[in-house]
């Protein structure tokens, strides 16, 4: 193919074929409005009848039927759904699950900082029901209602608090 593209007669033939195909695809659009012999017989629309012949945009939009009901994603949520959830018994409440991921550790001005769930934290800070007890170059120690756990750099820690126990525990 490379050798053929270096020959001028082959390139000219490809160009002629391309022009023919483009002209063939455009040609019906140029003469699609009126047939060749009926140009004089076609009536021209006058200004008084033109609006009646074409429906307005509003009429076209109203004629489109949409099946089913669609919810507006930007509408505020109804409070009715929250009231029904609160009316259910407390035993049906799900467990509280907190997941934290230690993404980065670095030392700055003598303090070790940690990037946990996109937040920069240091020893003593709390994230949810977890409190950072200490931070080192290897990971962080966190304290929670069950005790203490070590989260290594790049690891994810998941704390599951049963719903019955969630009301009695307070943030550490």
N, C-alpha and C positions, 0 to 999 in steps of 0.2 A: 504494500500500500504506500510505503514511503517513496518507493521509486516512481509510482504512478503520480503522486502529488508533485513531483519535480517536473513532470511533462506538461507543457502549456496546453496542449490539446485536451488532456484529461481534466484539468482544472476548468477550462472553458466549458466543457460538456457538463460538469457538475454545476457550474454557475447557471447555465441555461436551463437545466432541469429544475434547479431551485427556484429560478424566476418563473418558470412555467407553473410549478406547484403553488407558489404564492399567488400568482395571478389567477389560477383556477379557483383557489379558495376565496379570494376577494371578489371575483367577478359576480357571483350571485348577489352579493350585498349591494353592488353598485346599481343593479337593475332589478332588484327584488320588489321595489315599491310599485312599479307599473310595468306591464308587459310592453314590448317594443312597439307594437302596433296600436296600443290604446292610449298613447300619451295625450292625444287631443280629446279623447272621449272621457277621460277621467275628470270628474267635477272637482273644482277647488273649493275647499271649505271656507265659508265666509265667517266673519267674526261673531255673528249672532248665533250660529248653530254649532260652533266649535266647542263651547263649554258643555253643551248637552250631549255631544257625542262621547266625550271623555269624562268618566266619573271622577269626582274629587278624591283626593288622597284619604280624607276622613271616611268616605263611603267605602273605599276599597279596604281600609283597615277594619272597619266594622263588619264587612262581609266575611272576613277571615274568622273561622271558628276555631277556638283552641279547646281541645278535649281535656277534661279534668280540671281540677283547681290547682293553680300554681301559687306558691308562697313567695312573697316578696322577701328576698334575702336581707334587705336593708330595713325592714319594718321592725320595730321593737317587739320583743317577745312578750307574750301575754302573761299576766300574773296568775291566771287560772291554773296553768300547768304547775306552778310552784305550790299553790294551795293544795292541790291533790297529792303532790309528793309529800307535803308536810302532814297530811291527814293519815298517811299509812303508818302502821305500827313501827316502833323503833327496832323491833327484831328483824325487819326486812331491810334495814340500812346496810349498805355494803361496808366492807372493811376499808380503812384508810390506808392507801399505799403511797409511800413517798419514795421516789427514785432519784438518787443524786449520782452524778458522774464527775469524777475529778479529771479535768482536762489538762491542767497545767499547774506547775509549782515554780516559784522563783523567789529569790531573796532580794529585798530592796530596803536599804537603810537599816539593816540589822533585823528586819522582820520577814518572816516567810509568809508569802501571800499565795492563795490558791484560787484557781478558776474553777468554780463548781457551778454547773448548770448555767453557765454564761454570766455568773456574778463573781466579782473579785471579793474574796473574804479572807479574814485573818483569824488567828486564835481568839476565841471569845464571841465571835459572830454566830448568829443562828440562821439556819435556812430551814423553814418549816418547823418540824418537831425535833430537828437535829441541831446540836450546838457543837461547834468546832472547839475541841479541847486543846489540841496542839497540832502544829504543822512542822514537818521536817522535809528534807530533800527527797525522801522515799514515798511520802504520802501524808495523810492526816488522820488523827484520831478524832472520832465523833462520839458524843454522849447522847443517849436517847433513853426512853423509858425502860428499855430492856437492859441497859448497861452501856458498855463501850464497844466500839468496833473500829478497826483500822481499814482505811480505804487507800489502796495503793494507787500510784500515778497511772492514769488511763483506765482504772477499774470503775465499775458501777456498783453502788450499794443500794439495796432495796429494803425499806422498813415497812412491814405490814403490821398495822395496829388494828385489832379486832374492834368492831363497832361498839360492842359492850364496854370495852376498855377505853375507847376514845374519849368519852365524856368525862371520865375520872382523871385522865392524865392531863397535866398542864405542860405548857412549853417550858423546857429546861432553861 
